[in-house]
Amino acid sequence: MLVVSGDAGKPLARLNAFECFSRALLVGVIPLLAFDALGSKQAVTLVYLLASLITLTLTLNFATLERWLKRRWVVTLAGGFSLVSATILLFGGGYELALAIGLQKAAGSLFAVCLSLYIMDYIEKTELIVTESRRIFYSGVAWIIGPTLGVWLWNEAGHWTPVVLTMLSSMAALAYFWYLRLGQNQVISKAKTASTNPLKLIPRYFSQPALRIAYVITLTRSVFWLTLFIYGPIYVVEAGLPNWMAGALISLTSALMLLSPLTRRLVGMHGTRIVIVVAQVICAGALVMLFLNGKPTPIGLVYWILASFGAAALDVVGNIPFMRMVRGRERTEMTMIFSTWREASNLLTPLLVSLVLLVAPIEVFYLLLALLLLAASFATSFLPRRL
């Protein structure tokens, strides 16, 4: 049955917040744990590269999983992946971390795809903007609290505490999902749409120049956030700062998404294209300063935060080129390809870092990422003036 969008939007946003909180708790802990266990950025990068291959394999087979298990059980499987990942983190300390990280990221990706499909099923088009704003706000609160709380618990209450809290949060998300699915005031019922294997749609997507540019905008933004989440905590430790500041850095930069009303106002004044280009240039410029700063120092955190201002603005407007430029009759199919930016960035980020670390320090990667963002801004300038 189709529920009234106002009834469905809030519960779906809460469900998303539960899932985000379970991942946010460990986002600052896992790089520190891996760095302590493995001893070098090269080893940490290799672990994340292996993890990305696991994530990519699982998420690109979403259509097969949904066909075999049905969507409600894919959501449940994602929760199971999160619990298995946390268990490995409790008892593992070597390269098995790759499996833990891969399963955790796969859980997030599978859940995100399922949630998007449920939103398209149960939320009317006229209510999508309200629903998405609410979802971003709720998840923003989770990402503000989670990283700092996770690292604080890791330091003060034992390394096991954020992992156990993650397990409890994952179970809470699963319980709430099944409450929405089976409860008296049922919000989620049988899936109304079936997904298509995205591999068959790739040539059609990338044959369209505007959609290629939209993908590059979102991909480079995601590569920056992954760089911050993986190497930001390590940067804090190498700069000689207490490791609780690793969680604080991620929480602070995540809080920037609460500035989304300001970004929307700037879009109203100057247009989407200009805001995207300026945000990319700000992010790239800060990364160049991080490169010029050299080895980690406390002042480098200022550049991380400045770069995050640009990336946070891209979080608000980065998807608009795709939403405006995709043909209506192809929206569902092209959305499946567009959403692979998560998996692509999960693979591309550690791969590029691995290659750079073979010949140069990590600071050179910051310069490379800045150049990619500037290339993306140049490509963005070819989009229509008023998106």
Secondary structure, 3 states (H helix, E strand, C coil): CCCCHHHHHHHHHHHHHHHHHHHHHHHCHHHHHHHHHHCCHHHHHHHHHHHHHHHHHHHCCHHHHHHHHCHHHHHHHHHHHHHHHHHHHHHCCCCCHHHHHHHHHHHHHHHHHHHHHHHHHHCCHHHHHHHHHHHHHHHHHHHHHHHHHHHHHHHHCCCHHHHHHHHHHHHHHHHHHHHHHHCCCCCCCCCCCCCCCHHHCHHHHHCCHHHHHHHHHHHHHHHHHHHHHHHHHHHHHHCCCCCHHHHHHHHHHHHHHHHHHHHHHHHHHHCHHHHHHHHHHHHHHHHHHHHHHCCCCCCHHHHHHHHHHHHHHHHHHCCHHHHHHCCHHHHHHHHHHHCCHHHHHHHHHHHHHHHHHCCCCHHHHHHHHHHHHHHHHHHHCCCCCCC
